[in-house]
Amino acid sequence: MQPESEIDEKGEKGVAVKDSSLSHEDSVSTVEEALHDEAENKRLTRKLLRKLDTRILPVFVLLVLCSFLDRTNVGNAKVYKMDVELGLSSLQYQQGLVAFYPLYIAAEIPSNLVLKKVTPRIWIALMTFLWGLFCMCLGFVHNFNQFTALRALLGLAEGGLFPGMVLYLSTIYTRSELALRIGVLYTSTSLSSGFGGLLARAMGSIGDRGGLTAWRWIFVIEGLFTLLCAAFTYIMLPNTLPTASFLTPEERELAIARQVGVKHGTGNGEGQEKFKWAEVRRGLLYPLTWLTACAYFALLSAIYSIGLFLPTIILKLGYSANDAQLMSVPPYAIAACATLAVAFISDRLKARGLIMLCTMPVAIIGYAVIANIDNDHPNVKYGMTIMMCTGVYSSVPPVLAWLSNNSAGHYKRATAAALQLAIANCGGILSVFLYPDTDGPAFHRGHNVILGLLVAGWFFVLSNVLLCMKINRDKKDGKYDKFIGCGDDRDPSFKLVL
């Protein structure tokens, strides 16, 4: 007869063995359920993103298309002698271009701060309606004062659009999905310039009709198109994810869950965040804001100068006015494809600045070559315009997504995004003076200035990458532990994107 203690020991072992077997079966079942849940979650996420993309992005693409058409169409109008008909001197033409930017820049931060209060649907549609109206009115001006005043009002109406869209998208998509969506938007900026060339060419064919000369029809038709897009925006754009009626309850729940918490979204509880001046101050003093803004300043200086003067630059290569309009399309088309590809890669690799360190040199090479050869090589110079467009346009989605990715807290991010664009858009003022007719046909000075800015911008990007690496390292070393649970970008679990 076995001792009682031995029987108990075997009994316990037997039970233990049995329990172990049950635990193994349970664990297998749990793994299968987890895999099923993960697969189902991925399916629902793909369906959700498809719905969001097809509902929101077409609206914003149209708005960006209208915005860049309506602010740069003066370059196309000038080819058809707008300045001659209005009696504008070269200086007055430049002053009219510059008039767009002061109010445009001044409107950006206030616009972002009121976006949430007024609601995106109303605010963005209202801005669109106003600038469409002002653009259309430009087709009926008769002198310098009218031209300048309407350009200033156009800038005021457009000022809040792009920072507002970036801020809005950061509340809809996760950090790793943002660059591709911004890339889609910025593709429409390059397409708008190309489309503007085609439209201007069509106006040239129409000629003088209805008491309006060809260049006036450019403003009237593009302004009317923008007014239609304002109505489309009001109808289609949801204010927030919880109020998105085109989503099912299950999809709304998933959409909201994806945006909750530092790990997936851009902040924690931002929907309930109250306005605080301290958050505005954090956005204004954020070092990453200023580094990305300076890099973006260089890029926008190039983009605006290209948008305003590419038809003139091509015209000076020896092409006719109509051919110059058509020849301005291919650089933008190639840039659009490159922008989408870079944005996709940026999201896939979860890298922003590292991508820009590779894309900006493409534009730098283009400007370096075109600035140092004469018009005896028109084909080479035209090829360089393609590199210039490709390099600068493809660098924009990463730089815009970068700051938004690395800022959390609604009002901090709203301030930072708007300040970044306000600083960068000063490049529009600079670009107006870089390509006067007296510098043609080579425009060496303008090309060299942009070249210098892009080189400086590349070093700003490098500095920002190094700073982000340092902050991530400091968080890992416990130097940010006092911010645990704060729910914004200071939290140690919030890793900055490189």
N, C-alpha and C positions, 0 to 999 in steps of 0.2 A: 504494500500500500504506500502510495506516494505521500510525502509530507504535504500538509495543507498549503504551506508557503510556496512549494514548487508548483502545485496545481494552480494557485492564484497567479503565479508568475507566468505560467503557460497560458492561462486564461486571458490575462492582460495582454500577453503577446499576441494571442489569437485575435482578440478584439482589435488590437492595434493594427494587425495585418489586414483585417477586414476593413477597418476604417481607412487605412491607407489605400485599399483598393477602391473604396467609394470616393475618396478624395481625388484619385486619378481620373475616375469617370466624370466626376463633377468638373475637374479642371479641363478635360477634353471638351465637355459640353460648353464650358465657359468660353474657351478659345474659339469654338465654332460660332457661338453667339456673337463674340466680339468681332470676328472676321465678317460675319454677316452684317452686323451693325455698321462696321466701317465701310463695307461695300455699299450699303444702302445710303449711308451718309454722303459718300462720294457721288452717288447717283443724284441724290437730292441737291447737292451743292452744284453739280454741273447744270441741272435743270434751273436752279435759282439764278446762277450767273447768266445763263442764256436769256432768261426773262429780263433781268436787270440790264444786260447789255443791249438787248433789242428795244427796250423801252426808253432808257436814259441816254445812251450814247448817241443815237441818231439826232436827238434834240440838241445836244451839246455840239455835235459836229456841225450842224447847220448854223448854230450861233457863232462858233469860231470862224466858220467860212464867211459869214456875213460881217463879222467884226474886222477881219483882216482885209476883206474886200473894201469895206467902207472907209478904212483908215489909209489904205495904200493906193486907192484908185486914182488919186491925184497924179501919181506917176504915169499911169496910162493916159489920163486926160491931158497931161502936159505934152505927150507925144503928138496929140491932135490940136496943139496950139491953144490950149486953155489960157496959158499965161499971156499970149499975144492978144487974144480977144479981150481979156480983162485989163490989159495994159499993165501987167505986173513986171516990175524989174526983177532981176535975179535975186536981189536982197529981199524984196517983198514976197516973192514966192517962198523963200526960205522961212521968212517970218510967219507966213500962213501955215507952213508945215509945223513949225515949232509951237504955234498957238494951241495945237491939239494936246500937248503933253502936260503943261502945268496942272490943269484941272483933272486930267486923266490920272496923274500920279497922286494928287491930293485926295481923290475920291476913293482910293483903294482900301486903306485901313478903315475909315468910317463905314464903307459899304460892307465889309466883312463882319464888322461888329454888329450891324443891324440886320444882317441876313437871317439869322435865326429868329429874331423877334418878328420881323415882317413876314417871314416864311419865304423859302427859295422860289416857290412857284410864282408868287406875286412879284417879288423883287426883281428876279431875273427877267421875267416877261416885261415888266415896266421899263427896265433899262433898255431892253431890245427895241421896244416900241419907240422910245425917245430917240435913240441914235438912228433908227431907220428913218424917222421923220426928218431929222437934221441932215442926214445924207441926201435925201430926196431934195431938200431945199437948196442944197449946194448946186443943183442943176439950174437954179434960177437967179444966181448971184450976178451982179453987174460991176462990182468994184472990189478993191482990196479990203475995205472995211467989212463988207458983208462976208467975203470969203474968210477972213480971219475970225470973225465972231462965230460963224457956224462951225468952223474947225474947232474952236474952243469948246462950244457946247457939245459937239460930237465926242470930244475927249472926256468931258464930264459924264456923259451918259454911258460911255463904254468902260469907264475906269474900274468898276467893280466886277466886271464879267469874269475875267480869267481867275483872279484870286477867289472869287465866289465859287466858281466851278471846281477848282482844286479842293477847296474846303468842303464843298458838298460831297464830292466823290470820296473823300477820306472818311466820311461818315457812312458810306454805302459799301465800300470794298475794304478788304483787309490790306495790311501793309505790303504783302507780296503780290497783290493784284493791281496795285495802283499805277505803276509805270506804264503797263501796256495800255490801260485806259487813257492815260494822259497822252501816250504815244498816238493813239487813234485820234485824239483831239488835235494834237499838233500836226498830224499828217494833213488835216484839213486846212491848216494855215499854209502849208506849202502848196496844196492843191488850189487854195483860194487865189494865190498869186498866179498860178498857171491858168486857172479858170478866168481870172481877171484879164489875162492877156488874150484869151480866146474871145471873151465878151467884148473887150475893147476892139479887137479885130472885126467882130460883127458890127459894132457901132460904126466903125470906119467904112464898112460896106454900105450901111444904111445911109450914112452921110447926113445932110441937113434935111430934117423932116419936121413937120408940125411947128415950125417956127423955132426949133431948137437945133443947135449944131451938134455934131457927133459926140463931142466930149460931154455935153450936158446930158445926153441920153444915158451915158454911163452912170451918172449919179442918180438920175430919176429911176431907172430900171432897178439898180441895185438897192436903192432905198425902199422901193415898193416891195421887193422880195423880202427885205428884212422885216417890214411890217407884217407880212404874212407869217414869218417865222415867230414873231412875238405871240401871235394868237396860237400857233401850234405849240409853243412852249407852255403857255398857260393851261392848255388842255391836257398835255401829255405828262408833264413833270410832276412826280409825287414829292410832297414836302419832306417826308421821313419814311423810313422803313415800316414803322408800325401803321402808317396811314396809306401804304401802297396798296390800293384796291385791286390791282392786277395780280397780286400774289395770293395764294391760298393761305388759310390759317397756318398750316404746317410750314409753308415756305416762309411766311413772316416770322414765325418762331425761330426757324433756323437762321434767317438773315439777322435777326436781333442778337441771337446767341453768338454768332460769329463776330459781332462787333463789341461784345462785352468782355472786358478784361484786358490787361496789358499784353497778355500773351498773343492774342489774335488781332485785336483791333488797335486803335490808336490811343485808347484811354479807357478808363473805367467809370461808368456812370455819367458819361458826358451829356447824355440827353437831359439829365436833371441838374447839370452844373449851372450855378448862378454866376452872373457877371461879377468879376472882381478886378479892380485896377491892378492888383498885384500880378494877376495873370497876364495882363497887357504889358506890364513892365518886364515880366520874364521873357515875353516874346521879343520885346524891343532890345533887350540886353543879351540875348542868346548869341554866343559866338558863332554857332553854326549858321544862324540867319545871315550874318554879315559876310561870312566866307562864301556861302552859296550865292548870295545876292551879287557879290562882286564878280564871281564867275559868270553868272547869268547876265550881268551888265555887259560883259564882253560879247556874249553870244547874241543878245538882243541888239547891240550896236551893229553887229554884222547883219542880223536878220532884217532890221529896219532899213539899213542902207541898201541891201539887196532888193527888198520889196519896193522901195521908192525909186531906185536908180538902175535896176537891172535892164529895163527896156532902153534907157538912155545909154548905158554902157554898151549894149549890143548894137544900138543904132550907130554909135561912134566907131564900131568895127567895120562899118561900110555897108550895113544892110539898110533896106528901105524901112519906112515907118511900119508898114503892115507886116513885113517879114520880121522885124525886130519884136513885134508883139508875139508872133508865133514862135520865134526862137527862144522866147523867155519861158516857154512851157516845159521842154524836156528837163532842164535842171531841177525844176520843182517836182516833176513826176518821179525822177530818180531819187530825189531827197525823200519823197513820201514813202517809197518802198523801204529805203534804208532806215527811216525813222521807226516804222513798224517793226522791222527786224530787230533793231537795237532795243526797243522797248520790250519786246518779247524775251530777248536774251537777258535783259536786266532783271525782269521779274523771275525768270527761271533760275538765274544764279543768285537772286537776292542781293544784287550788287548795283550800286549807283555810281559813286565816284570812280571806282575802279574801271567801270565801263567808259566813263567820260575821259579818263586818261588815255584811252585808245581812240575815241572818236574825234576829239578836238584836234589832234595832229593832222587829220585828213584836211580840215579846213585851213589849218596853219600852212600846210604845204601848198594848197591852192592859192592862198593870198601871197605867199612868199614868191611863187613863180609869176603870178600875174602882175605883181608890183615891180618886177625887175625885167620885164621884156616889153618891147614896143609893139606897135600895131602891125608890124611886118609879119607877125605870126598870129593871124586872127583865129585860126582853128585851135591853136594851143591855148590862147586866152579864153576861147569859148569853153574848151575842156576844163579849164581851171574854174570857171563859174560853176560847173557841175560839182567839182570837188568842194568848193566853198559852200554851196547849198547843202550838200550831203553832210559835211562835217558839222555845220552849226545846227541844222534842224534836228539831226539825230541825237545831238547832245542835250536837247531841251527836256524830253520826258524824264531822263534820269535825274537832272538837277531839280526839277519841280517835285518829283516823287520823293527825292532824298530828304528834303527839309520836312515835308509832311510826314514821312515815315519816322523821323527822329524827333517829332514834337508831339506831345500828348497833353491833354487838357484843352477843351474846345477853344477857349478864348486865347490861350497861349498860342495854339496852332493857327487860329484865325489871324492873330496879330503878326506872327512870324511869316506866314504865307503872303499876307498883304504887303508887309514891309519889304520882303524879298523882291516882290514884283515892282513895288514903288521905286526902289533903288535901281533895279534893272532897267525899268522903262525910261530912266534918264538917258539911257543909250539912244532912245529915239530922238531926243533933243540934239545929242551930239551928231548922230548920223545925218541929220539934215544939212549940216555944214561941210560934210566930208567930200561931196562930189559936185562942186559947182561946175558949170559949163566951161568956165575958163581953164579948168584942169584937164579937160578932154583933149584928145581922145584917149590918152593913156590912164589918167586918173591915178598917177603914182602915189600922190600924197594920201588920198583916201584909203587906198589899199594898204599902205604902210601903217597908217594909224590903226586900222582894224587888226592887222597882223600883230602889232605890239600888244593890243588889248587881249587878243586870244592867247598869246604866249603868257601874259600875266594871269589870265583866267585859268590856264592850265596849272599854274603854281598855286593858285587859290584852291583849286580842287585837290591837289596833292596835300596841301596843308590841312584841309578839312578831313581827308581820309586819315591822316596821322592823328588829328585831334579825336576823331571818333574811336580810333583804336585805343588811344590813351584813356578815354572815358570808360570804355568797356573793360579795360584792364583794371582801372581803379574800382569799378563796381565789383569785379571778381575778387579784388583784394580787400573788400569790406569798407572802403572809404565812403560808400553811399548808403550804408546800413541804416542810418538815421531816417532815411526816406522810405523804408520798407512799409508797404501798404498805402502809400500816398496816392497811388492810382494814376500817376502821370509819368513823364519821361525821366524823372529822377529816381524812380523805383529801381533797385538793383536788378530786378527780373526783366526790365525793359532794356534790351540790348540794341545799341545803335547800329543801323545798317551802314555798311561801308560802300 
